[in-house]
Amino acid sequence: MRLKIKINRNSKGSDNLSRLSDEILALLIRNAVHETRNSLFYATLNNHLSVKGFKNSANFCAKQIEEEQSHFKKVWDYIQKRNAHAILSPIPEVIGDYSDLVFAFRSALNLEYQTTEIWQEVYDKAKDTSDGITLLLAEKFLKIQESEETEFMAINDELALIGNDALYQKLWDNTYEF
Ligand SMILES: [Fe+2]
């Protein structure tokens, strides 16, 4: 799902882009790092699945790389718009042999859950501190996460039935409509 966030400086007076609170800034930075990690994770998946011959799944992961990068960019742009000074923390490693479909997509779903958790924290904090613009941002991302989770849960449900049989996995990869 594509994300469009428009910030209208004049909608609630000219001063609605005031300084971000330190706590919200820290959460947004955590999110930016996490989105980058997600994109590296999908790049790894894309490679492992492609080498293994799961072309359809590999293509799907290639699209996810771009999507996660665009999420990072949106969050980063937002931090700039709020004129906050951001220092990125190191990106956690992407570890694992993701050439198995079941393991790969279970890992993907877990990362999506983590993304949702961070956005939920942003949402709660924005609400507590009456930061309406951040609240709007969090709402939009939570909607995206809802559809991401639904998509990945459906994939995981199917793969749980298929299990680790290489032939069935290949057949599934050929026929699943991502
Ligand atoms: Fe994302």
Backbone and ligand atoms as CSV (ligand in chain L), in Angstrom:
chain,resi,resn,atom,element,x,y,z
A,1,MET,N,N,0.843,-1.198,0.000
A,1,MET,CA,C,0.000,0.000,0.000
A,1,MET,C,C,0.882,1.253,0.000
A,2,ARG,N,N,0.550,2.163,-0.892
A,2,ARG,CA,C,1.305,3.427,-0.970
A,2,ARG,C,C,0.829,4.388,0.114
A,3,LEU,N,N,1.751,5.153,0.592
A,3,LEU,CA,C,1.417,6.062,1.683
A,3,LEU,C,C,1.538,7.504,1.217
A,4,LYS,N,N,0.489,8.268,1.476
A,4,LYS,CA,C,0.568,9.698,1.169
A,4,LYS,C,C,0.296,10.490,2.428
A,5,ILE,N,N,1.239,11.300,2.809
A,5,ILE,CA,C,1.015,12.134,3.981
A,5,ILE,C,C,1.181,13.588,3.565
A,6,LYS,N,N,0.132,14.327,3.735
A,6,LYS,CA,C,0.226,15.754,3.422
A,6,LYS,C,C,0.179,16.527,4.720
A,7,ILE,N,N,1.137,17.391,4.887
A,7,ILE,CA,C,1.117,18.218,6.079
A,7,ILE,C,C,0.739,19.628,5.659
A,8,ASN,N,N,-0.408,20.059,6.136
A,8,ASN,CA,C,-0.890,21.383,5.771
A,8,ASN,C,C,-0.552,22.363,6.890
A,9,ARG,N,N,0.409,23.210,6.625
A,9,ARG,CA,C,0.874,24.152,7.634
A,9,ARG,C,C,-0.228,25.090,8.118
A,10,ASN,N,N,-1.209,25.327,7.259
A,10,ASN,CA,C,-2.203,26.338,7.612
A,10,ASN,C,C,-3.489,25.763,8.195
A,11,SER,N,N,-3.549,24.433,8.297
A,11,SER,CA,C,-4.814,23.841,8.706
A,11,SER,C,C,-5.181,24.168,10.155
A,12,LYS,N,N,-4.179,24.260,11.015
A,12,LYS,CA,C,-4.501,24.551,12.423
A,12,LYS,C,C,-3.613,25.686,12.921
A,13,GLY,N,N,-3.493,26.682,12.147
A,13,GLY,CA,C,-2.615,27.780,12.539
A,13,GLY,C,C,-1.209,27.524,12.044
A,14,SER,N,N,-0.341,28.486,12.140
A,14,SER,CA,C,0.978,28.372,11.528
A,14,SER,C,C,1.971,27.635,12.412
A,15,ASP,N,N,1.609,27.429,13.690
A,15,ASP,CA,C,2.605,26.892,14.613
A,15,ASP,C,C,2.384,25.405,14.912
A,16,ASN,N,N,1.694,24.722,14.007
A,16,ASN,CA,C,1.407,23.320,14.312
A,16,ASN,C,C,2.583,22.392,13.988
A,17,LEU,N,N,3.677,22.945,13.507
A,17,LEU,CA,C,4.868,22.120,13.298
A,17,LEU,C,C,5.911,22.454,14.367
A,18,SER,N,N,5.449,22.496,15.605
A,18,SER,CA,C,6.358,22.813,16.706
A,18,SER,C,C,7.333,21.665,16.934
A,19,ARG,N,N,8.214,21.844,17.878
A,19,ARG,CA,C,9.270,20.872,18.139
A,19,ARG,C,C,8.688,19.514,18.558
A,20,LEU,N,N,9.302,18.473,18.018
A,20,LEU,CA,C,8.894,17.125,18.422
A,20,LEU,C,C,9.380,16.859,19.844
A,21,SER,N,N,8.597,16.119,20.601
A,21,SER,CA,C,9.084,15.756,21.934
A,21,SER,C,C,10.229,14.744,21.779
A,22,ASP,N,N,11.120,14.725,22.761
A,22,ASP,CA,C,12.271,13.803,22.697
A,22,ASP,C,C,11.808,12.350,22.607
A,23,GLU,N,N,10.742,12.049,23.345
A,23,GLU,CA,C,10.264,10.654,23.351
A,23,GLU,C,C,9.723,10.240,21.979
A,24,ILE,N,N,8.965,11.145,21.347
A,24,ILE,CA,C,8.428,10.813,20.019
A,24,ILE,C,C,9.560,10.750,19.005
A,25,LEU,N,N,10.497,11.677,19.106
A,25,LEU,CA,C,11.641,11.640,18.191
A,25,LEU,C,C,12.381,10.306,18.319
A,26,ALA,N,N,12.605,9.859,19.556
A,26,ALA,CA,C,13.321,8.589,19.768
A,26,ALA,C,C,12.559,7.426,19.130
A,27,LEU,N,N,11.232,7.453,19.263
A,27,LEU,CA,C,10.418,6.380,18.658
A,27,LEU,C,C,10.471,6.437,17.130
A,28,LEU,N,N,10.438,7.646,16.579
A,28,LEU,CA,C,10.480,7.784,15.117
A,28,LEU,C,C,11.833,7.330,14.566
A,29,ILE,N,N,12.892,7.629,15.323
A,29,ILE,CA,C,14.227,7.166,14.896
A,29,ILE,C,C,14.276,5.643,14.960
A,30,ARG,N,N,13.729,5.102,16.046
A,30,ARG,CA,C,13.683,3.638,16.180
A,30,ARG,C,C,12.938,3.039,14.982
A,31,ASN,N,N,11.854,3.710,14.613
A,31,ASN,CA,C,11.080,3.236,13.474
A,31,ASN,C,C,11.850,3.335,12.163
A,32,ALA,N,N,12.540,4.464,11.963
A,32,ALA,CA,C,13.312,4.652,10.720
A,32,ALA,C,C,14.368,3.558,10.577
A,33,VAL,N,N,15.014,3.242,11.697
A,33,VAL,CA,C,16.031,2.179,11.684
A,33,VAL,C,C,15.368,0.829,11.400
A,34,HIS,N,N,14.222,0.625,12.031
A,34,HIS,CA,C,13.508,-0.642,11.852
A,34,HIS,C,C,13.042,-0.815,10.395
A,35,GLU,N,N,12.530,0.262,9.783
A,35,GLU,CA,C,12.079,0.179,8.381
A,35,GLU,C,C,13.274,-0.144,7.465
A,36,THR,N,N,14.423,0.447,7.790
A,36,THR,CA,C,15.628,0.162,7.006
A,36,THR,C,C,16.033,-1.294,7.178
A,37,ARG,N,N,15.949,-1.764,8.414
A,37,ARG,CA,C,16.261,-3.162,8.669
A,37,ARG,C,C,15.300,-4.070,7.880
A,38,ASN,N,N,14.007,-3.693,7.889
A,38,ASN,CA,C,13.024,-4.476,7.136
A,38,ASN,C,C,13.422,-4.555,5.663
A,39,SER,N,N,13.854,-3.420,5.130
A,39,SER,CA,C,14.187,-3.424,3.707
A,39,SER,C,C,15.408,-4.298,3.434
A,40,LEU,N,N,16.387,-4.295,4.343
A,40,LEU,CA,C,17.551,-5.181,4.187
A,40,LEU,C,C,17.146,-6.646,4.352
A,41,PHE,N,N,16.217,-6.863,5.266
A,41,PHE,CA,C,15.700,-8.222,5.473
A,41,PHE,C,C,15.045,-8.731,4.184
A,42,TYR,N,N,14.199,-7.879,3.554
A,42,TYR,CA,C,13.533,-8.309,2.328
A,42,TYR,C,C,14.531,-8.470,1.184
A,43,ALA,N,N,15.596,-7.691,1.209
A,43,ALA,CA,C,16.648,-7.858,0.188
A,43,ALA,C,C,17.306,-9.232,0.348
A,44,THR,N,N,17.563,-9.613,1.606
A,44,THR,CA,C,18.159,-10.917,1.894
A,44,THR,C,C,17.221,-12.039,1.454
A,45,LEU,N,N,15.944,-11.856,1.807
A,45,LEU,CA,C,14.927,-12.842,1.426
A,45,LEU,C,C,14.836,-12.960,-0.089
A,46,ASN,N,N,14.813,-11.826,-0.746
A,46,ASN,CA,C,14.720,-11.780,-2.199
A,46,ASN,C,C,15.854,-12.597,-2.815
A,47,ASN,N,N,17.039,-12.428,-2.269
A,47,ASN,CA,C,18.203,-13.152,-2.780
A,47,ASN,C,C,18.095,-14.657,-2.500
A,48,HIS,N,N,17.818,-15.002,-1.245
A,48,HIS,CA,C,17.773,-16.423,-0.871
A,48,HIS,C,C,16.678,-17.170,-1.644
A,49,LEU,N,N,15.509,-16.543,-1.765
A,49,LEU,CA,C,14.399,-17.210,-2.450
A,49,LEU,C,C,14.671,-17.308,-3.945
A,50,SER,N,N,15.286,-16.283,-4.489
A,50,SER,CA,C,15.602,-16.279,-5.907
A,50,SER,C,C,16.611,-17.375,-6.244
A,51,VAL,N,N,17.651,-17.506,-5.403
A,51,VAL,CA,C,18.659,-18.559,-5.605
A,51,VAL,C,C,18.009,-19.939,-5.502
A,52,LYS,N,N,17.053,-20.061,-4.594
A,52,LYS,CA,C,16.381,-21.345,-4.374
A,52,LYS,C,C,15.360,-21.663,-5.492
A,53,GLY,N,N,15.066,-20.655,-6.329
A,53,GLY,CA,C,14.148,-20.884,-7.452
A,53,GLY,C,C,12.700,-20.519,-7.171
A,54,PHE,N,N,12.469,-19.858,-6.023
A,54,PHE,CA,C,11.104,-19.405,-5.721
A,54,PHE,C,C,10.910,-18.011,-6.335
A,55,LYS,N,N,10.645,-17.997,-7.620
A,55,LYS,CA,C,10.650,-16.728,-8.360
A,55,LYS,C,C,9.537,-15.776,-7.939
A,56,ASN,N,N,8.353,-16.312,-7.781
A,56,ASN,CA,C,7.193,-15.497,-7.431
A,56,ASN,C,C,7.370,-14.816,-6.068
A,57,SER,N,N,7.783,-15.621,-5.091
A,57,SER,CA,C,8.027,-15.076,-3.749
A,57,SER,C,C,9.171,-14.072,-3.779
A,58,ALA,N,N,10.185,-14.382,-4.563
A,58,ALA,CA,C,11.346,-13.486,-4.653
A,58,ALA,C,C,10.927,-12.127,-5.219
A,59,ASN,N,N,10.076,-12.143,-6.239
A,59,ASN,CA,C,9.572,-10.885,-6.808
A,59,ASN,C,C,8.773,-10.091,-5.792
A,60,PHE,N,N,7.958,-10.809,-5.042
A,60,PHE,CA,C,7.157,-10.159,-4.004
A,60,PHE,C,C,8.085,-9.458,-2.998
A,61,CYS,N,N,9.156,-10.155,-2.623
A,61,CYS,CA,C,10.106,-9.565,-1.667
A,61,CYS,C,C,10.826,-8.364,-2.270
A,62,ALA,N,N,11.073,-8.414,-3.566
A,62,ALA,CA,C,11.730,-7.277,-4.229
A,62,ALA,C,C,10.856,-6.025,-4.111
A,63,LYS,N,N,9.548,-6.215,-4.246
A,63,LYS,CA,C,8.634,-5.068,-4.099
A,63,LYS,C,C,8.640,-4.548,-2.655
A,64,GLN,N,N,8.763,-5.500,-1.712
A,64,GLN,CA,C,8.780,-5.099,-0.298
A,64,GLN,C,C,10.006,-4.250,0.027
A,65,ILE,N,N,11.116,-4.528,-0.658
A,65,ILE,CA,C,12.337,-3.732,-0.399
A,65,ILE,C,C,12.011,-2.262,-0.634
A,66,GLU,N,N,11.417,-1.978,-1.785
A,66,GLU,CA,C,11.085,-0.587,-2.140
A,66,GLU,C,C,10.070,0.012,-1.184
A,67,GLU,N,N,9.094,-0.807,-0.830
A,67,GLU,CA,C,8.050,-0.305,0.052
A,67,GLU,C,C,8.626,0.112,1.412
A,68,GLU,N,N,9.492,-0.746,1.956
A,68,GLU,CA,C,10.091,-0.429,3.263
A,68,GLU,C,C,11.004,0.790,3.163
A,69,GLN,N,N,11.694,0.912,2.026
A,69,GLN,CA,C,12.533,2.101,1.834
A,69,GLN,C,C,11.676,3.361,1.786
A,70,SER,N,N,10.517,3.241,1.143
A,70,SER,CA,C,9.640,4.414,1.065
A,70,SER,C,C,9.080,4.755,2.455
A,71,HIS,N,N,8.861,3.749,3.289
A,71,HIS,CA,C,8.411,4.022,4.661
A,71,HIS,C,C,9.497,4.780,5.426
A,72,PHE,N,N,10.732,4.290,5.263
A,72,PHE,CA,C,11.852,4.991,5.910
A,72,PHE,C,C,11.869,6.460,5.481
A,73,LYS,N,N,11.746,6.673,4.161
A,73,LYS,CA,C,11.836,8.029,3.605
A,73,LYS,C,C,10.738,8.939,4.172
A,74,LYS,N,N,9.517,8.393,4.278
A,74,LYS,CA,C,8.406,9.181,4.817
A,74,LYS,C,C,8.680,9.610,6.256
A,75,VAL,N,N,9.177,8.656,7.044
A,75,VAL,CA,C,9.456,8.962,8.451
A,75,VAL,C,C,10.590,9.977,8.541
A,76,TRP,N,N,11.591,9.772,7.698
A,76,TRP,CA,C,12.752,10.672,7.723
A,76,TRP,C,C,12.348,12.088,7.314
A,77,ASP,N,N,11.559,12.182,6.243
A,77,ASP,CA,C,11.072,13.496,5.795
A,77,ASP,C,C,10.270,14.182,6.897
A,78,TYR,N,N,9.486,13.376,7.594
A,78,TYR,CA,C,8.661,13.936,8.656
A,78,TYR,C,C,9.537,14.524,9.773
A,79,ILE,N,N,10.599,13.800,10.128
A,79,ILE,CA,C,11.529,14.298,11.153
A,79,ILE,C,C,12.134,15.635,10.705
A,80,GLN,N,N,12.499,15.728,9.415
A,80,GLN,CA,C,13.058,16.994,8.897
A,80,GLN,C,C,12.016,18.103,8.973
A,81,LYS,N,N,10.777,17.759,8.582
A,81,LYS,CA,C,9.712,18.768,8.577
A,81,LYS,C,C,9.482,19.338,9.971
A,82,ARG,N,N,9.663,18.473,10.971
A,82,ARG,CA,C,9.490,18.947,12.349
A,82,ARG,C,C,10.785,19.557,12.887
A,83,ASN,N,N,11.763,19.641,12.001
A,83,ASN,CA,C,13.029,20.314,12.318
A,83,ASN,C,C,13.754,19.696,13.513
A,84,ALA,N,N,13.687,18.387,13.617
A,84,ALA,CA,C,14.317,17.697,14.748
A,84,ALA,C,C,15.688,17.172,14.341
A,85,HIS,N,N,16.584,17.147,15.307
A,85,HIS,CA,C,17.932,16.636,15.045
A,85,HIS,C,C,17.955,15.141,15.349
A,86,ALA,N,N,18.161,14.338,14.311
A,86,ALA,CA,C,18.068,12.886,14.492
A,86,ALA,C,C,19.436,12.228,14.364
A,87,ILE,N,N,19.748,11.395,15.329
A,87,ILE,CA,C,20.977,10.600,15.227
A,87,ILE,C,C,20.559,9.133,15.150
A,88,LEU,N,N,20.923,8.504,14.029
A,88,LEU,CA,C,20.496,7.116,13.822
A,88,LEU,C,C,21.304,6.156,14.679
A,89,SER,N,N,20.636,5.152,15.182
A,89,SER,CA,C,21.342,4.083,15.889
A,89,SER,C,C,21.709,3.001,14.871
A,90,PRO,N,N,22.650,2.105,15.223
A,90,PRO,CA,C,23.051,1.066,14.259
A,90,PRO,C,C,21.881,0.171,13.870
A,91,ILE,N,N,21.932,-0.328,12.653
A,91,ILE,CA,C,20.869,-1.206,12.159
A,91,ILE,C,C,21.167,-2.646,12.599
A,92,PRO,N,N,20.209,-3.279,13.278
A,92,PRO,CA,C,20.448,-4.665,13.722
A,92,PRO,C,C,20.707,-5.588,12.523
A,93,GLU,N,N,21.512,-6.606,12.770
A,93,GLU,CA,C,21.865,-7.527,11.684
A,93,GLU,C,C,20.656,-8.313,11.187
A,94,VAL,N,N,20.728,-8.687,9.942
A,94,VAL,CA,C,19.690,-9.545,9.362
A,94,VAL,C,C,20.290,-10.953,9.267
A,95,ILE,N,N,19.946,-11.765,10.258
A,95,ILE,CA,C,20.578,-13.088,10.317
A,95,ILE,C,C,19.592,-14.177,9.930
A,96,GLY,N,N,20.062,-15.195,9.274
A,96,GLY,CA,C,19.232,-16.373,9.026
A,96,GLY,C,C,19.348,-16.883,7.610
A,97,ASP,N,N,19.055,-18.155,7.455
A,97,ASP,CA,C,18.983,-18.735,6.119
A,97,ASP,C,C,17.508,-18.716,5.728
A,98,TYR,N,N,17.184,-17.759,4.874
A,98,TYR,CA,C,15.773,-17.535,4.534
A,98,TYR,C,C,15.365,-18.254,3.248
A,99,SER,N,N,16.142,-19.274,2.883
A,99,SER,CA,C,15.804,-19.961,1.632
A,99,SER,C,C,14.608,-20.902,1.805
A,100,ASP,N,N,14.193,-21.119,3.065
A,100,ASP,CA,C,12.994,-21.925,3.288
A,100,ASP,C,C,11.777,-20.990,3.422
A,101,LEU,N,N,10.762,-21.255,2.629
A,101,LEU,CA,C,9.597,-20.375,2.580
A,101,LEU,C,C,8.910,-20.199,3.935
A,102,VAL,N,N,8.755,-21.311,4.645
A,102,VAL,CA,C,8.025,-21.249,5.924
A,102,VAL,C,C,8.758,-20.326,6.902
A,103,PHE,N,N,10.046,-20.569,7.053
A,103,PHE,CA,C,10.862,-19.765,7.969
A,103,PHE,C,C,10.914,-18.306,7.515
A,104,ALA,N,N,11.069,-18.123,6.198
A,104,ALA,CA,C,11.198,-16.772,5.638
A,104,ALA,C,C,9.967,-15.923,5.951
A,105,PHE,N,N,8.797,-16.472,5.674
A,105,PHE,CA,C,7.584,-15.665,5.842
A,105,PHE,C,C,7.142,-15.554,7.297
A,106,ARG,N,N,7.565,-16.517,8.123
A,106,ARG,CA,C,7.289,-16.382,9.551
A,106,ARG,C,C,8.134,-15.223,10.106
A,107,SER,N,N,9.378,-15.155,9.635
A,107,SER,CA,C,10.267,-14.064,10.062
A,107,SER,C,C,9.725,-12.717,9.589
A,108,ALA,N,N,9.192,-12.699,8.353
A,108,ALA,CA,C,8.640,-11.455,7.806
A,108,ALA,C,C,7.464,-10.977,8.662
A,109,LEU,N,N,6.587,-11.905,9.023
A,109,LEU,CA,C,5.417,-11.539,9.830
A,109,LEU,C,C,5.859,-10.986,11.188
A,110,ASN,N,N,6.879,-11.616,11.783
A,110,ASN,CA,C,7.379,-11.124,13.071
A,110,ASN,C,C,7.904,-9.697,12.964
A,111,LEU,N,N,8.602,-9.416,11.883
A,111,LEU,CA,C,9.108,-8.052,11.698
A,111,LEU,C,C,7.963,-7.061,11.511
A,112,GLU,N,N,6.922,-7.493,10.803
A,112,GLU,CA,C,5.753,-6.620,10.627
A,112,GLU,C,C,5.073,-6.351,11.974
A,113,TYR,N,N,5.009,-7.389,12.828
A,113,TYR,CA,C,4.440,-7.183,14.175
A,113,TYR,C,C,5.247,-6.136,14.943
A,114,GLN,N,N,6.573,-6.239,14.808
A,114,GLN,CA,C,7.433,-5.273,15.514
A,114,GLN,C,C,7.194,-3.849,15.001
A,115,THR,N,N,7.026,-3.731,13.674
A,115,THR,CA,C,6.746,-2.412,13.097
A,115,THR,C,C,5.460,-1.846,13.694
A,116,THR,N,N,4.430,-2.683,13.742
A,116,THR,CA,C,3.140,-2.251,14.303
A,116,THR,C,C,3.301,-1.799,15.752
A,117,GLU,N,N,4.077,-2.555,16.535
A,117,GLU,CA,C,4.282,-2.210,17.946
A,117,GLU,C,C,4.888,-0.820,18.092
A,118,ILE,N,N,5.874,-0.530,17.255
A,118,ILE,CA,C,6.515,0.795,17.345
A,118,ILE,C,C,5.501,1.893,17.003
A,119,TRP,N,N,4.733,1.664,15.916
A,119,TRP,CA,C,3.733,2.681,15.533
A,119,TRP,C,C,2.668,2.858,16.599
A,120,GLN,N,N,2.321,1.759,17.273
A,120,GLN,CA,C,1.337,1.860,18.353
A,120,GLN,C,C,1.885,2.733,19.477
A,121,GLU,N,N,3.179,2.561,19.755
A,121,GLU,CA,C,3.810,3.395,20.793
A,121,GLU,C,C,3.817,4.861,20.386
A,122,VAL,N,N,4.126,5.109,19.090
A,122,VAL,CA,C,4.117,6.485,18.583
A,122,VAL,C,C,2.705,7.062,18.750
A,123,TYR,N,N,1.730,6.274,18.362
A,123,TYR,CA,C,0.323,6.707,18.433
A,123,TYR,C,C,-0.050,7.092,19.877
A,124,ASP,N,N,0.267,6.177,20.815
A,124,ASP,CA,C,-0.095,6.413,22.226
A,124,ASP,C,C,0.589,7.664,22.762
A,125,LYS,N,N,1.868,7.793,22.431
A,125,LYS,CA,C,2.637,8.940,22.936
A,125,LYS,C,C,2.120,10.244,22.331
A,126,ALA,N,N,1.799,10.204,21.041
A,126,ALA,CA,C,1.284,11.402,20.365
A,126,ALA,C,C,-0.054,11.819,20.976
A,127,LYS,N,N,-0.850,10.819,21.305
A,127,LYS,CA,C,-2.159,11.100,21.903
A,127,LYS,C,C,-1.995,11.720,23.299
A,128,ASP,N,N,-1.092,11.120,24.087
A,128,ASP,CA,C,-0.826,11.629,25.449
A,128,ASP,C,C,-0.350,13.062,25.435
A,129,THR,N,N,0.423,13.410,24.407
A,129,THR,CA,C,1.056,14.737,24.405
A,129,THR,C,C,0.350,15.710,23.452
A,130,SER,N,N,-0.826,15.298,22.956
A,130,SER,CA,C,-1.621,16.131,22.033
A,130,SER,C,C,-0.831,16.602,20.822
A,131,ASP,N,N,-0.004,15.695,20.288
A,131,ASP,CA,C,0.739,16.002,19.060
A,131,ASP,C,C,-0.091,15.465,17.883
A,132,GLY,N,N,-1.007,16.333,17.422
A,132,GLY,CA,C,-1.995,15.914,16.424
A,132,GLY,C,C,-1.412,15.470,15.096
A,133,ILE,N,N,-0.323,16.110,14.677
A,133,ILE,CA,C,0.235,15.773,13.360
A,133,ILE,C,C,0.906,14.402,13.405
A,134,THR,N,N,1.622,14.142,14.503
A,134,THR,CA,C,2.253,12.824,14.641
A,134,THR,C,C,1.182,11.745,14.784
A,135,LEU,N,N,0.101,12.109,15.464
A,135,LEU,CA,C,-1.007,11.164,15.633
A,135,LEU,C,C,-1.556,10.746,14.267
A,136,LEU,N,N,-1.684,11.722,13.382
A,136,LEU,CA,C,-2.168,11.467,12.028
A,136,LEU,C,C,-1.214,10.538,11.270
A,137,LEU,N,N,0.065,10.820,11.414
A,137,LEU,CA,C,1.097,9.988,10.774
A,137,LEU,C,C,1.002,8.546,11.281
A,138,ALA,N,N,0.917,8.397,12.612
A,138,ALA,CA,C,0.846,7.067,13.216
A,138,ALA,C,C,-0.410,6.331,12.761
A,139,GLU,N,N,-1.518,7.063,12.671
A,139,GLU,CA,C,-2.772,6.449,12.217
A,139,GLU,C,C,-2.631,5.876,10.818
A,140,LYS,N,N,-2.005,6.669,9.936
A,140,LYS,CA,C,-1.832,6.207,8.553
A,140,LYS,C,C,-0.939,4.982,8.488
A,141,PHE,N,N,0.143,5.002,9.253
A,141,PHE,CA,C,1.039,3.847,9.246
A,141,PHE,C,C,0.390,2.618,9.899
A,142,LEU,N,N,-0.432,2.843,10.924
A,142,LEU,CA,C,-1.100,1.699,11.551
A,142,LEU,C,C,-2.078,1.038,10.576
A,143,LYS,N,N,-2.689,1.866,9.727
A,143,LYS,CA,C,-3.578,1.308,8.695
A,143,LYS,C,C,-2.782,0.456,7.713
A,144,ILE,N,N,-1.632,0.970,7.319
A,144,ILE,CA,C,-0.762,0.204,6.418
A,144,ILE,C,C,-0.377,-1.115,7.071
A,145,GLN,N,N,-0.008,-1.033,8.359
A,145,GLN,CA,C,0.409,-2.241,9.075
A,145,GLN,C,C,-0.714,-3.269,9.148
A,146,GLU,N,N,-1.940,-2.763,9.296
A,146,GLU,CA,C,-3.088,-3.673,9.353
A,146,GLU,C,C,-3.159,-4.502,8.069
A,147,SER,N,N,-3.003,-3.821,6.930
A,147,SER,CA,C,-3.098,-4.574,5.675
A,147,SER,C,C,-1.856,-5.439,5.443
A,148,GLU,N,N,-0.690,-4.961,5.901
A,148,GLU,CA,C,0.526,-5.786,5.780
A,148,GLU,C,C,0.376,-7.080,6.593
A,149,GLU,N,N,-0.083,-6.916,7.827
A,149,GLU,CA,C,-0.227,-8.086,8.694
A,149,GLU,C,C,-1.226,-9.081,8.116
A,150,THR,N,N,-2.340,-8.558,7.588
A,150,THR,CA,C,-3.351,-9.438,6.997
A,150,THR,C,C,-2.742,-10.231,5.838
A,151,GLU,N,N,-1.998,-9.520,4.997
A,151,GLU,CA,C,-1.371,-10.163,3.840
A,151,GLU,C,C,-0.383,-11.253,4.279
A,152,PHE,N,N,0.462,-10.911,5.246
A,152,PHE,CA,C,1.473,-11.879,5.681
A,152,PHE,C,C,0.876,-13.024,6.499
A,153,MET,N,N,-0.210,-12.753,7.213
A,153,MET,CA,C,-0.863,-13.835,7.963
A,153,MET,C,C,-1.466,-14.857,6.998
A,154,ALA,N,N,-2.056,-14.349,5.907
A,154,ALA,CA,C,-2.644,-15.249,4.913
A,154,ALA,C,C,-1.557,-16.134,4.292
A,155,ILE,N,N,-0.428,-15.534,3.984
A,155,ILE,CA,C,0.687,-16.305,3.418
A,155,ILE,C,C,1.156,-17.362,4.416
A,156,ASN,N,N,1.317,-16.938,5.671
A,156,ASN,CA,C,1.780,-17.866,6.710
A,156,ASN,C,C,0.800,-19.010,6.955
A,157,ASP,N,N,-0.500,-18.698,6.902
A,157,ASP,CA,C,-1.516,-19.741,7.093
A,157,ASP,C,C,-1.388,-20.809,6.017
A,158,GLU,N,N,-1.216,-20.363,4.785
A,158,GLU,CA,C,-1.078,-21.322,3.684
A,158,GLU,C,C,0.198,-22.145,3.832
A,159,LEU,N,N,1.284,-21.475,4.161
A,159,LEU,CA,C,2.564,-22.177,4.277
A,159,LEU,C,C,2.578,-23.156,5.449
A,160,ALA,N,N,1.805,-22.831,6.491
A,160,ALA,CA,C,1.728,-23.752,7.631
A,160,ALA,C,C,1.096,-25.069,7.197
A,161,LEU,N,N,0.152,-24.968,6.258
A,161,LEU,CA,C,-0.491,-26.185,5.752
A,161,LEU,C,C,0.455,-26.967,4.834
A,162,ILE,N,N,1.223,-26.218,4.062
A,162,ILE,CA,C,2.104,-26.850,3.081
A,162,ILE,C,C,3.330,-27.493,3.732
A,163,GLY,N,N,3.847,-26.799,4.767
A,163,GLY,CA,C,4.984,-27.351,5.491
A,163,GLY,C,C,6.284,-27.265,4.704
A,164,ASN,N,N,7.196,-28.185,4.999
A,164,ASN,CA,C,8.550,-28.069,4.465
A,164,ASN,C,C,8.821,-28.880,3.200
A,165,ASP,N,N,7.808,-29.462,2.623
A,165,ASP,CA,C,8.010,-30.254,1.413
A,165,ASP,C,C,8.405,-29.333,0.247
A,166,ALA,N,N,9.582,-29.562,-0.286
A,166,ALA,CA,C,10.147,-28.662,-1.303
A,166,ALA,C,C,9.277,-28.595,-2.564
A,167,LEU,N,N,8.741,-29.749,-2.947
A,167,LEU,CA,C,7.933,-29.797,-4.169
A,167,LEU,C,C,6.629,-28.997,-4.010
A,168,TYR,N,N,5.986,-29.202,-2.871
A,168,TYR,CA,C,4.742,-28.464,-2.613
A,168,TYR,C,C,5.019,-26.956,-2.484
A,169,GLN,N,N,6.148,-26.644,-1.874
A,169,GLN,CA,C,6.500,-25.221,-1.728
A,169,GLN,C,C,6.682,-24.574,-3.094
A,170,LYS,N,N,7.331,-25.307,-3.979
A,170,LYS,CA,C,7.574,-24.806,-5.341
A,170,LYS,C,C,6.245,-24.593,-6.066
A,171,LEU,N,N,5.365,-25.554,-5.890
A,171,LEU,CA,C,4.042,-25.462,-6.514
A,171,LEU,C,C,3.282,-24.256,-5.955
A,172,TRP,N,N,3.379,-24.091,-4.666
A,172,TRP,CA,C,2.718,-22.955,-4.009
A,172,TRP,C,C,3.273,-21.640,-4.549
A,173,ASP,N,N,4.590,-21.587,-4.644
A,173,ASP,CA,C,5.238,-20.358,-5.149
A,173,ASP,C,C,4.749,-20.013,-6.559
A,174,ASN,N,N,4.563,-21.031,-7.375
A,174,ASN,CA,C,4.117,-20.813,-8.760
A,174,ASN,C,C,2.680,-20.324,-8.851
A,175,THR,N,N,1.866,-20.694,-7.857
A,175,THR,CA,C,0.434,-20.436,-7.998
A,175,THR,C,C,-0.115,-19.337,-7.076
A,176,TYR,N,N,0.595,-19.001,-6.021
A,176,TYR,CA,C,0.058,-18.010,-5.072
A,176,TYR,C,C,0.033,-16.623,-5.703
A,177,GLU,N,N,-1.118,-15.957,-5.543
A,177,GLU,CA,C,-1.220,-14.602,-6.107
A,177,GLU,C,C,-0.901,-13.553,-5.032
A,178,PHE,N,N,0.289,-13.062,-5.096
A,178,PHE,CA,C,0.715,-12.053,-4.116
A,178,PHE,C,C,0.064,-10.708,-4.405
L,1,LIG,FE,FE,7.275,-0.712,6.676
